[in-house]
Amino acid sequence: MKIPRYNHRSQFTDLTATTEKIRHTLATGDYILGDTVAHFERRFADYLGATHAIGVNTGTDALTFALTALGIGAGDEVVTVANTFHATALAITTVGARVVLVDCEPDTYLMDLDALDAACGPRTKAILVVHLFGRSLDMGRVTAIAARHQIPLVEDCAQAVGATWNNQRVGTFGAAAAFSFHPSKNLAAAGDAGALVTNSPVIAHTVRTLRGLGQDGQDNHVTLGANSKLDAIQAIVLDAKLDQLDTWNADRRTIAARYTHALTHPDITTPPPSEDPGDHVYHLYQVAVPHRDAVLAQLRSDGIDAVVRYPVPIHHQPAFARHGFDGKYPHAENQATRTLCLPIRPDLSPAEVDFVCDRLTTAITDSEEALA
């Protein structure tokens, strides 16, 4: 049995209709922004319960534009978490600010909110939180921390599209939020794509200006922007999938529950259940295991497309060596060395889940016997 991470064909309920829309777009030349993109932007904003969604090239650009629109720059500090993807920290450095890292929690691997509160100081100009793996942070606490320190909040929702906290979609709690539609994501484009979401008309106008080479009107370049526009073909693909997103996320929760129920081996640590007001959309299903690399190699030899996410935390990345992070991040380092992600996608069958669980248990037993 082969268990791949992705099954892109299964994500189209009517591939013929989507293909015909793409054919029409290719024939009309409505390639970049335009009515097709505006339609998806409205639909995505409505889905989230936000006022504005602005389509851009990538989630990374959305993060950078959010910080730029907030006026973050040289001499400023932005607090984020150590066990995130490179793009989160990259956006902070791109605008010239200093990355301040805090550790994650030992079980959920989400940002340690006590550490976040303690890290906010007089030079902190923004908090950049990450809803990692599809699990929402406690946004009641996060928004209270931001309000107490009187600094804006930006949400990195790249892995958590559709997740909620207290029945409110992530991406709508702060000044702005960034979403990625990379083909690996729960809502996947057919290439790179992203969106910035905000309820602020000022931020929305600024980001629309930034994404279009700093233009406010044709050939009126009012700022040093970027060329970062969502193209119509990606908008068509995303629009075709959007109505299925909640169903797919519910399927992911069902599959995650089956994993958790079946993985009873004492050396396997499964994700803790979401807190009552929260919602987990399981972009990733991560487990901690002994002898991680040996277990991963055996799973992959068994045809299971397991993967390690974030094996090198931000403070150990060569790209950030000059920042000289002086903090201690033991939980981020524990995640980096002990965890792996099992395949999880909406069309995964119960038999496939059971096969993965059986092979994972066997791999752990084999690795322990090999080292005995």
N, C-alpha and C positions, 0 to 999 in steps of 0.2 A: 504494500500500500504506500502510495506517495502522498504526502500532505504538504502542498505548497502554501506559502503565506497568502498568496493573492489568487483571485479568480475574477479577472476584470470582466469577462464575458457575462458573468452572472449579474453584474450591476446594471444591466440595461433591460428594462422590461419590454421595450420596443426599440430594438437596435435599428430597424428599418426606418422608423419615423425620425430618429435622431440623425441617421445618415442622410436622409432627405433634407433636413434642416441645414446640415453642413453643406450639402450640394448647393442649396439655394444661396447660402452665404458666399460660397466660393464664386458663384456666378454673378452675384450682385456687387461684390467688392466691399461689403460691409464687414471689414476684418477687425478693426481696432476700435474699442469703445462703441459708440453708436447705439441704436435702439436695442439691439440684442443684449449688449452688456448692461445697459440701463435697466432692462426688464429683469435680468437676473439680480442685479444689485437691489432693486426694490423688493423682489421676492425673498432674498436672503435676509434683508433688514427686517421684513415683516415676520419671517420665521423666528428670528431671534428676539423680536420685540424691541428693536432698536429703530432709531430715526434715520440713520445713514449707514450705508455700506458702500465702500469705494473699492472697486476691483483694481488690483495691481498685479505685477509680475509674480511675486512670491510672498510668502509669509514673512520672510526676512525683510523685504522692503516695507511691508506693513509695520513691522516693529520699528524700523528706523524712522519712517515717516511719523509715527506716533510720538516718538521722542523729539523729533525735530519740531513738530507742530506745538509741542509743549514748551519749546524754547530751551531744551536741555543742551548743554554744550560744555566747552572747556571749563575746568574747575568744578564742575558739578559731580555729584555722586549719585549712582542709581543702584539700588539694592536688588539682587536677584539670588537664585539658588545655585548651589555648586554643581548639582547633578542634572543639568539641563543640556539641551543641544547647543552646539557651537553658535548658532544663529542668535540666540537670546543675548549672549554676551557680546557677540559681534556688533549687534545693533547699537549697544551702549558705546562701544569704542568708536564706531563709525561717526557718531555725532560729537566725538571728542571728550565724552564724559569718562569717569572712572568707575570700573565695575567693583562693587562691594558684594562679596559672597557671604551667604549664610548656609549652614548645613541643612540637610533634610531630616525628616523624622525616620526612626529606625524601622518602622513597619510599613507605612504607606509610601515612603520615599518622597512625600510632598514636602514643600518648604516648612521648616520649623518656624512657627509663627512667634514663639517667644524670642527666638534668635532674631527674627525680622524686626520685632519691636525694639530690641536692644541695639540693632545695627543702625537705626535711623538717627542721624545727627544733624548738626547745623548745616552741613554741606549736602545733605541728601535732598535731591530735587525731584525724585520719583521713585516709586516702588514698581518693580516689574515682576509680577507673579506668574508662575507657570502651572497650568492645570495638567500635570504630567500623567501620561498613560491613559487619559480619558476621565480621570477622577477630579471632581471639583474640590478646590480648597474650601475651607470654612470661610465663606465670603462675608459672613457677619463679623467675624474677628478681623479679617483683612481690611474691610472698609472702615472699621472702628480705629484700627491702627493708623491708616492713612489720614483719617479725619483728625485724630489726636495730634499727629505731627504736622498737619496742614500741608501735606504734599500730595500730588496727583498719583493716581493708580493706573497702571497699564497692565492689561491681561494678555498673556501669551496663551492663546487657545488652539494652537496648532494641532494638538492631539485630542481636543475635547469638544469638537463641534457637536452641539445638541445636548451636552451635559447641563445639569441645572444645580442650583443651590436654592433650597426653599422655594422651588417651583419657578425660579427665575433663571433664564439661560445665562450661562457663562458668556462673557464678552459684553455684558450690559451693566456691569457694576462700577466700572471706573471711567476715567476720562476718555479712554480709547482702548481698543482691543485688536489683536492681530490673529488672523486665521490663515492657515495654509491649506491649499487644496492639492498638494503633491499627490501623485498617484497612489501612494501608500496610505493615505489618510481615509477616515471614515466617509467623508464626502470628497471624492477623488476626481480631479481633472484628468485630461489626457496628456498632461505635461505639467510644467510649473505654472502655478497660479496662486493668488492669495487675495485677501481683502482686509481692509481696515474698517472697523465698525466703531461708531461713536454716536452719541446723542447731541453733541455740540455742533451747531452750524458753523462756528468759527473754525474748529478743527477740521470739519468736513471740507470746507472751502479751501483751507490751507493744503490739505492732502491732495485734493483734486488739482490744485496748482502745482504742487511738488511732483506729482506723477507725470505731468505733461510738460516736462522741461522748464518748470517754473513759469509757465505762461498763464496770465490772467487776461484772456482774450487773445486772438490770433496775433502772433509776433510781438506781444507785449510781455516780455520776460521780466517779471518783478522780483524773482528770487532765483538762486542757484538750485534748480530742481534736478530731477532725474527722468529718464525715459522708462517708465514702469507702468504699462497699461495692460489691463486684462484684455485678451483678444476674444473676438466673438465666438470662435470655435470652442474655446474652453468654456465660455459662458453657456453655450448650447449644451455641452456635456454636463456641466454642473446643474443646469436647470432641469435636465432630463432625470437627474438622480435625486433632486432635493426632496420630492414628495415621498421617496422611499426611506429617507434618512432615519426617521424615528423608528420605523419597522426594523431596519437593519440594526440600529442600536439596541432595540429590545432583543433581537436575536443574539447579539453579542452578549448581553447580560445572561440569557438562557444558557449559552455555551459556557460562559465563565462559571456559572453556578454548577454545571455538570463537571467541569474541571475540578472545582473546589471540593465537591462532594466525593469525587473519585480519588483525589490525590491525598490519601491518608497515610502515606509512608511518613514515619516520624522525622525523617531528614529533609522533607520537602516543606518549605514555608510558602503558603499560598497568600494572595492578597487579602488583607482584612476586609470585612464587609464595609460598605459605605455607611457613613453616619446617616441617621434618619432623614435630615433635611436635604441630603445630598443625592447626587445621581452620578453613576459611573457608566460611561459608554464604552469602556474596554477597547480603546484603540490598541492597547497591548495587554496581554495577560502575562504577568511577570512572576516568576517563582525563584526563591533562593534555594540553592542545592549545594551539597558538598562536592568538591572536586569538579567545579563548574566546567572547566575547559574539556576535561575528559568526558563528562556527561554530554556536553554539547556535541563533541565529535562523534559520539556513538549515535546520538539522535539523528544527526545529519547523515550518517552512514545507513541508518534505517529508513531514509527517505523522508524524514520529518524536517521541514524547513524552519527550525528554531534559530534564534538569533540573539546576540547580546546587544543591548542598547546602553550606550554611555559607558563603555569600558574604561574611558579616560575622563575623569571629571575635569571641569573647566580649569581648576587651579593646577592641573598637571599638563594641560595642553601646551605644546611648544609655542603656539601662536600668542599665548598670553604670558609667556615667561617674563617679559619685561615688567609686568604689573607687580611682580613680587608679592603675591598673596601671602599674608602672614597668619591667616586663621587656621583652625583645625576643623576638618570636615570628615570625621570618622564614619558617619553613616553614609555619606556619598561614596566614600572609598569602599565601604562594605558592599554597597550595591554594585559598584564597578567590578568587584572581584567574585561575587557569589551568585549573581542573578543571571537568568536568561529568560527569554520571552518565547512562549509556546505559540504555535499558529492559532490565530483566532480571526475568523471572518464569518459573515452572516450565513453563508451557505454550508458551513462545516456540519457534517452529519454526526449523529450520536455515535455511530460506529467509528468514525474517524477520531472523535474525541477520545473514545475508549482506547483506541489503538495508541494514541499519543501517550495517554496515562500509563498504559501497560509498558510501553517501551521506555518511558522516563523512569519508572520504578525499577525496571530491569537494568537500565544504564547506571543507576545509582548503586544498586547491589553489585554489579560487575566492577565498577570503579573502586568500591570499597574492598572487594576481594582481591583486586589487582594490587592494591597498596598494603594489603595485610601482611 
